[in-house]
């Protein structure tokens, strides 16, 4: 980055010190584009004596729930209580008590039950054959 800036050399301070300029056309607009005149159809609100006042001017602590400051504060507190506190507590409880995803806990309990059963019967915990070799029917070499 500095190598690119070094190309400007002594002109760099001059480039940085000038304020950005806005170039505006000084030529008169053509008839096709025309100039539009802004006309007020309704009298200004200031002239009528009553105008729309921003709720932030009336109530600096405006939360957007109501124009009445007391109701606005109450609705904000109720909304945040139910939106955050209850959602987190009930949502967390719901997620905690969901059924076992992937049946991992059941698989562990079942494995412990099978291990205890095999130890009582005096069998090894795992046999060398996954399937019973007597039940597997193999074709002879000539029948292929």
N, C-alpha and C positions, 0 to 999 in steps of 0.2 A: 504494500500500500504506500509506503513512504517513497519507494522508487518511482511510482507513478506521480506522486506529488512533487518529487524533485525535478521532474521535467519542466514544470512551470517556472522554476528558479526564482528570480527576483520578482516576478509578477504575482507570485502567490499572496504576499501580504496585501497587495492592491485588490486582488479578487475577493479576498475574505473581508476587507474593510468596507466595500461598497454594499449598501443596502439593496435588497432585491427590488427591481423596478417593475412597474406594471405599464405596459405599453397600450395606450388607448388610441383608437383611430380618430383623427381630427377631421376627416372628410365628411361631407354632408351625406346622409343616407339617400339612396336612390328612391324613386317613387314606388318601385315594386315592394321594397321592404317597408317603406313608410314609417312614420313615427306614431307610436300609440300613445294616446293621452290617457292618463289615469284619472278617471272621474269617480267621485264618491256617490254611490247610489243612496246610501243611508247616512244620516248625520252621525258624526263621530260619537262614541259612547261618552266621552268627556263632556261634550256639549249638552247631552241629555241630562246629566246630573246623576245618572245611575248606570253603572257599567258592570261588566263581569269582573269579579275580583278573584284572583287565584286563591285556591284553598290554602296555599302555603303562606300567603300574606295574612289570612285570618288566623291560621293555626300553624305556627312554625314546626310543630311536631306532627304534621299531617302524615298519616300512613296509607291513605287511599281507600279506607273502608267506608267512611261516612263524613259528611260535612260538619256534623256536630262533634266537637273535640272529645267530649266524654264518651259518646258512642263509638267514635273512631278508636280511642284508646282501648275500650272494652273489647271491641271486635278484633283488634290487633292481638290482644292478649289471648283471647279465646282461640283465634285462628292459629297462633303459634303453639298454644298448648296442645290442641288436637293435631295440628300438622306435624309437630316435631316430637313432643313427648309421647303422646299416645301411639303415634306411628312407629316410633323406635321401640317402645316397650312391647306393644302387641305384636308388631312385626318380628321383633327378635324372638319373642316367645313362640310365635307360630313357626318360625324357621327352626328353632331348637327342637320342637316336638314333631317335625315332619318325620315320616317313616324312614327307615334305614335305606339310604341311597346306595344302590348296587348290592344290597344285602350283605354287606361286609361283616356286620356284627353277627348276623345269623350264621354266616359261613364259619366264623371263628368258634361260635358255640357248638355247631355241628361237628367241627373237627375235634374239639375237646371231648365231645361225647363219644366219637368213634375211637379216639385214642384210649379212653378209659375202658370201653368195651373190649378192644383188642388186648389190652393189658390183663383184663380179667380172664379172657379165654386163653392167654398164653401165646398168642399169635404175634408175629413181628408187626411193627407199626406200619411198615410198607412191604409189600411182597415184590419179588423181582419181576413178576409178570403183571402187567396192568390188567390184561384179560386172562381168563382161565384158558390155558392152552388146550384142554380137552374139548372145549366148545368151538374152537376154531377149525373150520374145514378148509384144508388146503387141497388144491388140485394137483394131480401128479404131473410130472414133466411131459408125459405123452399126450395128455388131454388138451393141451393148449392148442 
